[in-house]
Amino acid sequence: MPRLRSALVALALGLIAVPALAVQPDEVLKDPAMETRARHISEGLRCLVCQNQSIDDSDAPLAKDLRVLVRERLKEGDSNEQVVDYVVARYGEFVLLRPVFGWHTLLLWLSPLLAVGLGAFGIWRLSRRRAPTKAEGLSEAEAAEVEALLKRP
């Protein structure tokens, strides 16, 4: 029984630690379907202040402005793609949490493959190195010279 209680307390503390969404009650749309669309769009938009959070997770004033902007565009009848295109046109592609795949972002998308490929090539090169050759002994002339040097006072 004490273990069960401890497990429940740990679970409750873990649930408390889950980050709360920053969407304020005054921002929530009355239409649940439209609010779901707004949340879906907001998940893919980066907070330009925090940079590692979506605008739904950020408390920054700019994130709030973006959330309101998304909801306003949806109220005006824009599709999800039109809303995202509008925000990207206004703030640039950096606002997308997942960048588009195109010629201008090719290096961004391929850099993990390049890093793995270079690592594999380096490991292959290291494995192909020849083992150091065994050092040969001294020649007779060298051995005689060493002996002569050691006998000197």
N, C-alpha and C positions, 0 to 999 in steps of 0.2 A: 504493500500500500504506500509506503513512503517513496518508493521508486516511481510509482504512477503519479503521485503528487508532484514530485520533482520534474518528471517528464512534462506534465501539464504546465507547470510554471515556466519551464524552458520554452515550450511551444508558445505560450502567451507572450513571453518576452521577445521571442523571435518574430512574432507577428507585429508587435509594437515597433520593432526595428525596421519593418518594411517601409520604404519611403512613401509618404502620402502625396497624392497628386496635388498640384498647386492650383488647380482650377477652383476659383472662388464661386460660391453659390450664386452670386449675381451674374456670373458669366454663363451659367448653364442654360441651354435652350429649353423651351417648354416642350417641343416635339422630341420624343426620345430617339426616333430614327435619325433626325437631323443632328442631335447631340452625339449619337454614336458615330456618325460620319465625321463630325468635327473632331472627336477624340482620335479617330483613325488617322485623319490628316495630321493632327498635332503630334502624333507619335513619330512621324517622319520628319518633323521640322526641328532644327537645332536652335537652341537659345543662343543668340549671338553674344550674350554676356558670359554665360556659363560655359558654353562650347561643348561640353560633354553631356549635356542633358537635353531632353526634348523640351519643347515649350510647355508641355503638360506638367513636367516635373520641376520646372523652374519657378522661383518666386520673384525673379527679376521683373522690374516694371516693363522692360521691352518685351519679355515673354508674354506678359499679360496683354500688352498691346497687340501682339501677333495672334494670341488666342481670340481676342475680340475681333480682329480683322478677319480671321478664318470664319468665325461665326457670322459676321456681317455679309461676307461674300456668299456663304451658303444661304442666308436669308434672301439674298438678291436672286437666287436661282442658279448660281454657278454649280457646275459639276465638280467632283473631287479634283479631277485633273486641271480644270480651269482655276480652281483656288490655288493649287500648288504652283501652277504656271504663273499666276499673278504674284505670288509671294517671291518666287524665284526671279521674276522680272524686276521686282522692286529691290530685293536684297542680294541677289546673286546666288550662284549654285552652292555657295558655302552654307547656306541656310538648310540644305538637305543633309539629314544625318547619314543617309546612304547616297553617295555621289552617283551620278549617272555614268553609264559605261559609254565612253566615246573616245575619239582620237585625242582630245585634250586631257583625258583622265586615264589614258592607257597605261602610263607608267605607274600611276597610283594603284591600279588594279593588278598589274603584273609584277610589281616589286616583291611581293611574297614569293612568287614562283622563281624570280631571279635570285633571290636570297637563298632559297633552298637549292637551286641549281648550282650556284657558286659554291655553296657549302659541300654539296656532293662532289663537285669537281675537285675541290681542295682535298677532301678525304681520299678520293681516287688517286690524286697526285702523290699524296703522302704514302699511300699503300704501294705505289709503284717505285718508290725510291729504293735504290739498291742498298743492301746492307753494307756497312763499311767493310772494306776488305781487311782481312787479317794482316796485321803488321808483320812484315818479314823480319827475321833476326838481322843482326849486324853482319856485314861482310867480314872476311878474315882481316882485311886491311884496316877496317874500322875498329874491330875488336882489338887488334894489335895497338892501334893508336890510343884507345881508351886505357889499355893496360899500361902503356908507357906514361900516360898522364897520371895515372893513379900511383905509379911507383916514384914519381918525382917528389922530392921533399918540399 
